[in-house]
Amino acid sequence: MPFSLRGDVSAAHSTDGLVLLDERAGRYWQLNATATLVLRALLCGASPGEVARRLTGDHPGLSVEQADRDVADLLTALRRAGLVMP
C-alpha cells in the first residue's frame, strides 16, 4: 500500500532530519534521522516490513520485532496527526 504526505503537509530538511508542517493546523513535526529514513522509504513505496528489515541491517542490536513495532508506531502517529495517507 503506497503512502503519501497529505496535500497540505510541507516537508523541509533540517540538520537532524525532517520537519513536517501541517499547513491546515499550523503545527510542526520534527522527525529525527531514523524517523526521516522510515518516512522516506515508505513514501518511496517500501512496505513497513521492508523498512523494518532495513533498520535491523543498519542497527545490528535491533530485533526485527522491535523494528516492526517502531515502524508501526511511527506510522500510527503520522496517521493520527493526519500527515500521511492512507
C-alpha positions as CSV (number, residue, x, y, z in Angstrom):
1,M,0.0,0.0,0.0
2,P,1.7,3.3,-1.1
3,F,1.9,6.1,1.4
4,S,2.0,9.9,0.7
5,L,2.0,13.1,2.6
6,R,-1.3,14.8,2.7
7,G,-1.5,17.6,0.2
8,D,-1.4,20.4,2.8
9,V,1.7,19.0,4.5
10,S,5.1,20.5,3.6
11,A,8.4,18.9,4.3
12,A,11.7,20.6,4.9
13,H,15.1,19.1,5.6
14,S,16.8,20.0,8.9
15,T,20.2,19.3,10.3
16,D,18.7,16.5,12.4
17,G,16.2,15.0,10.0
18,L,12.9,16.4,8.6
19,V,10.4,19.0,9.6
20,L,6.8,18.5,8.6
21,L,4.4,21.4,8.6
22,D,0.7,20.7,8.7
23,E,-0.4,23.9,7.0
24,R,-4.1,23.2,7.8
25,A,-3.5,23.0,11.6
26,G,-0.4,25.2,11.7
27,R,1.6,22.6,13.6
28,Y,5.2,21.5,13.0
29,W,6.5,18.0,13.5
30,Q,10.3,17.3,13.9
31,L,11.5,13.9,12.8
32,N,14.9,12.6,13.8
33,A,17.2,10.9,11.3
34,T,15.8,7.4,11.8
35,A,12.1,8.6,11.5
36,T,13.1,10.5,8.4
37,L,14.7,7.4,6.9
38,V,11.5,5.4,7.7
39,L,9.2,8.0,6.2
40,R,11.2,8.5,3.1
41,A,11.3,4.7,2.5
42,L,7.5,4.5,3.0
43,L,7.0,7.4,0.6
44,C,9.2,5.7,-2.0
45,G,7.0,2.6,-1.9
46,A,8.7,0.3,0.6
47,S,6.3,-1.6,2.9
48,P,6.5,-1.2,6.7
49,G,8.1,-4.7,6.9
50,E,10.7,-3.8,4.3
51,V,11.6,-0.7,6.2
52,A,11.9,-2.6,9.5
53,R,14.3,-5.1,7.9
54,R,16.3,-2.2,6.5
55,L,16.6,-0.8,10.1
56,T,17.8,-4.1,11.5
57,G,20.6,-4.1,8.9
58,D,21.6,-0.6,9.9
59,H,21.3,-1.3,13.7
60,P,22.6,-4.9,14.4
61,G,21.3,-4.9,18.0
62,L,17.8,-4.1,16.9
63,S,15.4,-7.1,16.6
64,V,13.0,-7.5,13.7
65,E,10.1,-7.5,16.2
66,Q,11.2,-4.2,17.8
67,A,11.8,-2.6,14.4
68,D,8.4,-3.7,13.2
69,R,6.8,-2.1,16.3
70,D,8.9,1.1,15.9
71,V,7.8,1.5,12.3
72,A,4.2,0.7,13.1
73,D,4.3,3.2,16.0
74,L,5.7,6.0,13.8
75,L,3.2,5.3,11.0
76,T,0.3,5.3,13.6
77,A,1.5,8.7,15.0
78,L,1.8,10.2,11.5
79,R,-1.7,8.9,10.6
80,R,-3.3,10.1,13.8
81,A,-1.7,13.5,13.2
82,G,-3.2,13.5,9.7
83,L,0.1,13.9,8.0
84,V,0.2,10.8,5.8
85,M,-2.3,8.9,3.6
86,P,-3.7,6.2,3.7
